[in-house]
Amino acid sequence: MLERLHELVCKENTAQLTPAEALELARLVNTTIIDPLLSAPPGFVSGRSFAVSDIPSRLHEIDWYSHCGEPLSINLSMPVVPVRGWPESTAIDSHSAWGNVQFDAQCQLRLWCRDQDPHYHPRWDELIIRFKATVIGPLIEEKWGPYQRQHGIQDEVLKSTTRDIYGALMENGFLTSGHQCFFFLELLLVYEAGHFPCGWDGDWPQGALVVY
């Protein structure tokens, strides 16, 4: 069931859920499937603080992947493990372990919102639809797609980047609620530095971020 929940959440993040799948997702989130997540070890704790910012404008200023393979020039809350090429980074990124980390990090925010505001769900859906139309779509067309075609990188890189950027947008979108779920906002700093966060070494939230 966890795999199905993961699949439905990923589809929700790209506004591709059918009405039947939306009902299925609601049932899964509100049944005992959530118990293991609630009893899991604490989620990622950032050593940084974040204020609400204009994420869409920041995204359009990024020189995407421009410093991949170079040393990361920023300090993060987690250790960093570097990789040095697209083949290695794509292989790591395609591994299910990284997708599970992205999913767990998103659940950290969703569970916090659910516990603090039982009416958060309509706003969550509204933000996902808005960000797809006004942020993600233009980035794919104007930035990520041309880079992919020029460098011949696999689709999974764009899919992973999309999940991360949705995560940062949602964390920023709910910042006024007082949550402390900053995993994707830290990943945004990696993208802004011209790198690609592509995996996780260890059992999240312990371990290190793998960065190209």
C-alpha positions in Angstrom: 0.0 0.0 0.0 2.9 2.4 0.6 4.0 2.0 -3.0 0.5 2.8 -4.2 0.3 5.9 -1.8 3.7 7.0 -3.2 2.4 6.6 -6.7 -0.8 8.6 -6.1 1.0 11.4 -4.3 3.5 11.8 -7.2 0.6 12.0 -9.6 -1.2 14.5 -7.4 2.0 16.7 -7.5 1.6 16.9 -11.3 -2.1 17.4 -11.2 -2.7 14.1 -13.0 -5.0 12.4 -10.6 -8.4 11.1 -12.0 -11.4 11.7 -9.7 -11.3 8.0 -8.7 -7.6 8.2 -7.9 -8.3 11.3 -5.8 -10.8 9.4 -3.7 -8.4 6.5 -3.4 -5.7 8.8 -2.2 -8.0 10.4 0.4 -8.9 6.9 1.7 -5.3 5.8 2.0 -4.2 9.0 3.8 -7.0 8.7 6.3 -6.7 5.0 7.1 -4.2 3.0 9.0 -1.7 3.4 6.2 -0.7 6.7 7.9 0.1 5.0 11.3 3.6 3.8 10.3 4.4 7.3 9.0 3.2 8.9 12.2 5.2 6.5 14.4 8.4 6.8 12.2 11.5 8.5 13.5 11.4 12.4 13.5 11.7 13.9 10.0 14.5 16.1 8.7 15.5 19.0 10.9 17.1 21.9 9.2 19.7 24.1 10.9 18.5 27.0 8.8 15.6 29.3 9.1 13.5 30.4 6.2 11.1 33.3 5.5 8.5 33.4 2.8 10.1 34.5 -0.5 9.2 34.8 -4.2 10.2 31.3 -5.2 9.0 31.6 -8.8 11.2 34.6 -9.4 14.1 32.9 -7.8 13.6 29.8 -10.0 13.7 31.8 -13.2 17.0 33.4 -12.1 18.8 30.0 -11.7 21.5 29.0 -14.1 20.3 25.4 -14.0 23.0 22.7 -13.5 25.7 25.1 -14.4 28.2 24.1 -11.7 27.5 20.3 -11.7 30.8 18.5 -11.0 32.3 21.4 -9.1 32.6 21.6 -5.3 29.4 22.8 -3.6 29.9 26.3 -2.5 27.2 26.5 0.2 26.7 24.9 3.6 23.7 22.8 4.3 22.2 21.2 7.4 23.2 17.7 6.1 26.6 16.3 5.0 27.1 16.2 1.2 28.5 13.4 -0.9 29.6 14.5 -4.4 29.4 12.7 -7.7 31.2 13.8 -10.8 29.1 13.0 -13.9 25.6 12.7 -15.3 25.8 8.9 -15.8 26.5 8.4 -12.1 24.1 11.0 -10.9 21.3 9.7 -13.1 21.9 6.1 -11.9 21.6 7.2 -8.3 18.7 9.5 -8.9 16.8 6.7 -10.7 17.1 4.4 -7.6 13.9 4.0 -5.7 15.7 5.0 -2.4 15.9 8.6 -3.5 12.3 8.7 -4.6 11.3 7.3 -1.2 13.3 10.1 0.5 11.5 12.7 -1.6 8.2 11.1 -0.7 9.0 10.9 3.1 10.1 14.6 3.0 6.8 15.6 1.4 4.8 13.5 3.9 6.6 15.4 6.7 4.9 18.6 5.6 1.6 17.0 4.7 1.3 15.3 8.1 2.2 18.6 9.9 -0.4 20.4 7.9 -3.0 17.7 8.5 -2.4 17.8 12.3 -2.4 21.6 12.5 -5.2 22.4 10.0 -7.7 19.7 9.0 -8.9 22.0 6.2 -5.5 22.4 4.5 -6.3 19.9 1.7 -8.2 22.2 -0.6 -5.5 24.8 -0.4 -2.8 22.2 -1.1 -4.7 21.1 -4.2 -5.2 24.7 -5.3 -1.5 25.5 -5.0 -0.4 22.3 -6.9 -2.6 23.3 -9.8 -1.5 26.9 -9.8 2.2 26.0 -9.6 1.9 23.5 -12.4 0.5 26.2 -14.7 2.5 29.2 -13.7 5.8 27.8 -12.6 6.6 24.2 -13.5 5.2 24.3 -17.1 7.2 27.4 -18.1 10.4 26.0 -16.5 10.0 22.7 -18.5 9.5 24.7 -21.7 12.0 27.4 -21.2 14.8 26.0 -19.0 14.8 22.3 -18.3 13.6 20.9 -21.6 16.2 22.8 -23.7 19.0 21.8 -21.3 17.9 18.1 -21.5 17.9 18.2 -25.3 21.2 19.9 -25.5 23.0 17.6 -23.0 21.1 14.4 -23.7 20.2 13.7 -20.1 17.4 11.3 -19.1 13.8 12.2 -18.3 14.3 11.1 -14.7 16.5 14.1 -14.0 13.6 16.5 -15.0 11.1 14.4 -13.0 13.3 14.5 -9.9 13.9 18.2 -10.3 10.2 18.7 -10.7 9.5 16.8 -7.4 12.1 18.9 -5.6 10.8 22.2 -6.9 7.2 21.3 -6.1 8.4 20.5 -2.6 10.1 23.8 -2.2 7.1 25.7 -3.5 4.8 23.9 -1.1 7.1 24.4 1.9 7.3 28.1 1.1 3.5 28.2 0.4 2.7 27.0 3.9 5.5 28.8 5.8 3.1 31.2 7.5 1.5 28.2 9.3 4.7 27.9 11.3 6.0 24.5 10.1 9.6 23.6 10.2 9.8 21.3 7.2 12.6 22.7 5.2 14.1 19.8 3.3 13.1 21.0 -0.1 13.9 24.6 0.7 17.5 23.4 1.4 17.5 21.5 -1.9 16.4 24.7 -3.6 19.7 26.3 -2.4 21.6 23.5 -4.1 19.8 24.2 -7.4 20.5 27.9 -7.0 24.2 27.1 -6.6 24.0 25.4 -10.0 24.0 21.8 -8.8 21.7 18.8 -8.9 20.7 16.9 -5.7 20.4 13.4 -6.9 20.3 11.0 -4.0 20.6 10.1 -0.3 23.3 8.1 1.4 21.9 6.5 4.6 18.5 6.1 6.2 16.7 9.4 5.9 16.6 11.8 7.8 20.1 10.6 8.9 22.8 10.4 6.3 24.1 12.6 3.6 22.8 14.3 0.4 24.3 13.2 -2.8 25.0 16.1 -5.1 26.2 16.5 -8.7 
